[in-house]
């Protein structure tokens, strides 16, 4: 085999394999696999339990990053680390595509506290998008469980969950601010 043929064959194989790695996610396969998530995260990812985040309507890139972090052990949560440990990249992409395709049903929240939180919320919109619907790898906060968001802000504040910007931002919020802002986020659609 001459050099050019080998080169063309190598380029073809590389492009073919990379195409497989970037295949479009399969929402139906994600839905089938997601059954294991529903016990904690609710039917179709719309958790009614304040201890578990709502996955429905979440940004797929964020879900992919988080599931990979759980799988690698760089984001700590023993239950989620166990759930993600054996997921392939394709399964993670399919799950993310499925949950992103489902309509988020707002968690609601305390209306009086939400009204107080509205004035602090714009500081979140720069990264989390207008009305906190998420942007790229930055998660959707709109409609999320307020109690879950409160725990995450506390974890950023005390350093048990790391993120370059959220650690500093969370330290600027009083406990009352955290409760108000998270109730406001939960009230958004």
N, C-alpha and C positions, 0 to 999 in steps of 0.2 A: 504494500500500500504506500503510495507516494506521500510526501510530506503534506501537500495541499489537501489531499483526501482526509488524512488524519486530522488536520486542523479543522476542516469543515465538519467532520463527524463529531469532533470534540465540541465545537461551537453549537452544533445542532443538539447534542445531548444535554449540554449545559442549559440551553434555552428551554428544551423540553422539560427537564427536571425542575427548573425554576418556575416554569408555568404551572407545574403540578403543585408546587409549594404555595403559589399565589392563586390557586383556584378559588372561584367564588364560593362563599359559604352556602351551605345547604340548610335553609330555614326549617324544612320538614324534618331533617335529621336532628337539628338542634332541638326542635320541639319534642321529638321522641326521647332524646337524651335528657331533656330538662325535667322529666318526671321525677328524677332523683332530687331535684331542687325544691319541688313544690311543698314538701312537708314543712320546711322552714320558711321559704320565701313566698308561700301562698300560690294559689292557682294562677298559672301563667305569669308568675313573678310579681303579683300585686299583693304583697304581704300585708296582712291585717295585724300581725304581731309586731309591736314596737321594738322587739329585740332583734328583728331581722330586717335588713334593708329591702326596699322595693327594687326589683331588677327590671321590671317592665318599663320600656321607654328609655332605658339607660343607653348611653353612647356605647356603640360596639367596641371602639378602640379602648375605652376605659375598662370595659368588662374583660377584654382580652388581656390587657396589662395586669389587672388584678388577679385573674385566674392563673396567669403565668407566675406572678409573684407568690401566690399561695403554693403553687406547684413547686417552685424553687425554694420555698421557705423564707423568702425575703420579706413577705408580709405574714405576720404571725396571727394565727387563729387555728388551733389544733383541729377543729371540726372541718374548716374549709381546706386546710392543708391536706387532710385525709381525703376529702372529696375530690380535690384537684390533682392529687398525686399521680393518678394513672390516666389522666386525660391527655389525649394527643393534641397537637396544635390544631388539627382539622376539627376535632370535637370542640375545642375551646372556641374556635372561629364560628362554628355552627351554633353553639349555645349563645354566643354574643349576638349573632345575627337574629336568632329567634327572639331573645328578650328585647332587643332593640325594636323589633317589629310589632311588639305588643303595646297597646295603649296603656299609658300610666294612669291609674286611678288615684287621684290625689289622696294623700293620707289625711288631709284636713288638719285640724289642730285647734288650739285655744284661740278664738277670734280676738279677744282683748290683747293677749300677748302678741299675736301676729301683727296687730295694728302697731304696737310699739316697735316690733322688729323691722317694719317696713322702712324706717328711716336709716337703719344700719345696713340693710340689704344691698344697696348699690355698690358697696365696697367688694361684694362677691361677684358682681356681674362682669367685671373686667376679665376675670379668668373663666368663670363658669357660664358666661354668655348672658345675653339679655334675658331677663326674667329667670335666670339660673337653669336654663334648659340644657346646659352642657355645651362643650366645644372640644371636638377632637378627643384627646385623652383626658380631658378635664371632665369630671362627672356631672351629670344632671343632679341638681339639688331640688328642683321644683317637684313638689308632690311627695318628697321622701319622708320617711318616718322621722318626726322631730327627735324622739328619744335616741334613735340610731345616730342622727347627726350630732346630737349633744355628746354622745360617747366618743365619736370620732374627733370632735373638736377638743375634748378633754385629752384624748390620746395624743393629738398633735401638740397640745399645750405642755403635757408632762414628758414628751419625748418618746413615749412608748410606740407611737406610729410616726414615722419620719417622712417628711416631704419638705423640700427646700423652702417654699414660701409659706405653707400653712402653719408651721411652727411659730413663726414670728407673728403672723396675722392672728392666730388664736390667742396669743398672749396679750393682744391689745383689747380683747373682749372680756368684760366682766361676766360673772356667772349669770347675772340678769340679762345682759346683752345676748349671751349664748342661747338662753331659753327663748328670748323674744325672736331672735333671727331665725332659729331653727323652727319655731312655730310658724313664722312667716313663710319660710321655704316649704314647709309641709302644706301650707294652704294654697300654694301656687299650682297651676295646672300645666 
